Amino acid sequence: MPNPKRRHSAQRRDKRRTHYKAVAPTVAVDKATGENHMSHRAYELDGKLMYNGQVLAEKGSN
């Protein structure tokens, strides 16, 4: 396999990396509860684990 004869400059490396950007997570609003949460993620509301407007699990009353 051929190898480069010269080292690539930091400028050339950084130009290549300009397309890798951090993006903010998508926030969705639940239609049933009106709660803001991350899209496609379960979230906790009043001790209940909610997803897609439905209760997945409840905390035990220990």
C-alpha positions in Angstrom: 0.0 0.0 0.0 1.3 3.4 -0.8 2.1 5.8 2.0 2.0 9.6 1.8 5.4 11.3 1.2 4.6 14.3 3.3 2.6 15.1 6.3 -0.8 16.6 5.8 -1.1 20.1 7.4 -3.3 20.9 10.3 -5.3 23.2 8.1 -6.0 20.4 5.6 -7.1 18.1 8.5 -9.4 20.8 10.0 -11.0 21.5 6.6 -12.0 17.9 6.4 -13.4 17.9 9.9 -15.7 21.0 9.4 -18.6 18.8 8.4 -18.7 17.0 11.8 -21.0 19.2 13.8 -22.7 18.8 17.1 -26.5 19.0 16.9 -29.0 19.7 19.6 -31.2 16.8 20.5 -34.7 16.8 19.0 -37.4 17.8 21.6 -40.9 16.5 21.2 -44.1 17.3 23.0 -46.3 14.4 24.2 -49.8 14.8 22.9 -51.4 13.1 25.9 -49.5 14.9 28.7 -48.1 18.0 27.1 -44.7 17.1 28.5 -41.5 18.0 26.7 -39.1 15.1 26.2 -36.4 13.8 23.9 -37.8 12.3 20.7 -38.1 8.4 20.7 -37.1 8.2 24.4 -39.1 7.1 27.4 -39.4 9.8 30.1 -40.4 10.0 33.8 -43.5 11.9 34.8 -44.9 11.8 38.4 -43.1 8.6 39.2 -44.3 6.9 36.0 -42.3 5.9 33.0 -44.0 7.2 30.0 -43.6 6.5 26.3 -45.8 7.5 23.3 -48.5 8.8 25.7 -48.8 5.5 27.5 -47.5 4.3 31.0 -44.8 1.7 30.6 -44.0 1.2 34.3 -44.9 2.7 37.7 -42.6 3.1 40.7 -43.4 0.7 43.5 -44.6 2.2 46.8 -41.9 0.6 49.0 
